[in-house]
Amino acid sequence: MKRHIHSILLLCALLLPGLAAAEVKVGFVNTAKLMEKAPQAKAAISKMEAEFAPREKDLVALQREIKSKEEKLARDGAVMSEAERSKLERELISRKRELKRSQDEFREDLNIRRNEELSKLQRRLYEAIVTLAKEEKFDLILSEGVVFASKRIDITDAVLQHLDKAFKSSK
């Protein structure tokens, strides 16, 4: 991170003497705010929740089933025949394995989809920032690693408005 900031500062130091006569327009974008507030981000979250809700519901049902069988074994185990208790114990072991496998698959699939959506969103944010920078004739847009940015150069809200328009026009 420090190396990245030093590179930017070195670039600015090299460019500023040559640009002393010209006005340099610099902007700052808070990408964390964009990721949180962009309508595309909210839509991606809603889409993923809808996509994974049925599987999550199945996992919860399986957990309840296992808990119910465990309670039955604890409650009635002493009065069950050896064959019944053994069958229930084997069934519990099998269902717990199934639950663990399903949870692992669910987590893995969710992470893959989250990364896909994050990648798409990052591309959209980048495109929106570049488009706005060109439209507003910015010379330099800074993002991460900035310690302070005044409201005068913070274009995050303008990028959000641009993303909002793009989102509404895509519907």
URDASUL-V564419 format. One record per pair of residues at least 12 apart in sequence whose C-alpha atoms are under 6 Angstrom apart, sorted by sequence separation. I is the first residue (numbers start at 0). J is the second residue. If there is no record, write none. Layout:
[[I:J] [I:J]]
This chain:
[[25:137] [24:137] [25:138] [27:140] [24:138] [25:139] [26:140] [27:141] [28:142] [25:140] [27:142] [27:152] [28:153] [26:152] [27:153] [28:154] [29:155] [26:153] [27:154] [28:155]]
